[in-house]
């Protein structure tokens, strides 16, 4: 299943519930998430917008080191 446009809130929900990320802080419309792994801490920033463009979503997933196909399974 390919990626599609989703809201920032939905992106945060999937990353937290399915990939083990935790909300660290929020400043304005930017939500900072972190996940502790065996190799260290991985973090990402998700804009809390009604609709994330595909390029923005791909950037969020790249920072989070989450495979796009694995993420797309939960859409």
C-alpha positions as CSV (number, residue, x, y, z in Angstrom):
1,X,0.0,0.0,0.0
2,X,1.5,3.4,-1.0
3,X,1.7,6.4,1.3
4,X,-1.1,8.9,1.2
5,X,-1.7,12.3,2.7
6,X,-2.7,12.1,6.4
7,X,-3.0,14.5,9.2
8,X,-0.1,15.2,11.6
9,X,-2.2,13.9,14.5
10,X,-2.8,10.6,12.7
11,X,1.0,10.3,11.9
12,X,1.8,10.9,15.6
13,X,-0.8,8.3,16.6
14,X,0.7,5.6,14.3
15,X,4.3,6.4,15.3
16,X,3.5,6.2,19.0
17,X,1.2,3.2,19.0
18,X,2.9,1.0,16.4
19,X,6.5,2.0,16.4
20,X,7.2,2.8,20.1
21,X,7.7,6.5,19.9
22,X,6.9,8.8,22.8
23,X,5.8,12.4,22.8
24,X,8.7,14.5,24.2
25,X,7.3,18.1,23.8
26,X,5.3,20.3,21.6
27,X,6.0,23.9,20.6
28,X,3.3,25.5,18.5
29,X,2.4,23.2,15.7
30,X,5.5,21.0,15.9
31,X,5.4,17.8,17.9
32,X,8.7,16.2,18.9
33,X,8.8,12.4,19.2
34,X,11.6,10.1,20.5
35,X,12.2,6.4,20.5
36,X,15.0,4.5,22.4
37,X,16.6,1.8,20.3
38,X,19.6,-0.5,20.9
39,X,21.8,1.8,18.8
40,X,20.7,5.0,20.6
41,X,17.8,7.5,20.6
42,X,15.9,8.3,17.4
43,X,13.9,11.4,17.1
44,X,11.6,13.2,14.7
45,X,9.5,16.3,14.4
46,X,5.9,16.1,13.1
47,X,4.0,19.2,12.0
48,X,0.5,19.1,13.5
49,X,-1.2,20.1,10.3
50,X,-4.6,19.0,8.9
51,X,-2.8,17.4,6.0
52,X,0.8,16.5,5.6
53,X,2.2,16.6,2.1
54,X,3.9,13.4,0.9
55,X,7.3,14.9,0.9
56,X,6.9,16.1,4.4
57,X,5.6,12.7,5.5
58,X,8.6,11.0,3.9
59,X,11.0,13.4,5.6
60,X,9.4,12.7,9.0
61,X,9.7,8.9,8.4
62,X,13.3,9.3,7.3
63,X,14.2,11.2,10.5
64,X,12.4,8.5,12.5
65,X,14.2,5.7,10.6
66,X,10.9,4.0,9.9
67,X,10.4,2.2,6.6
68,X,7.7,3.7,4.4
69,X,6.2,0.4,3.5
70,X,6.0,-0.6,7.2
71,X,4.3,2.7,8.0
72,X,1.9,2.4,5.1
73,X,0.5,-0.9,6.4
74,X,-1.2,1.0,9.2
75,X,-2.9,3.6,7.0
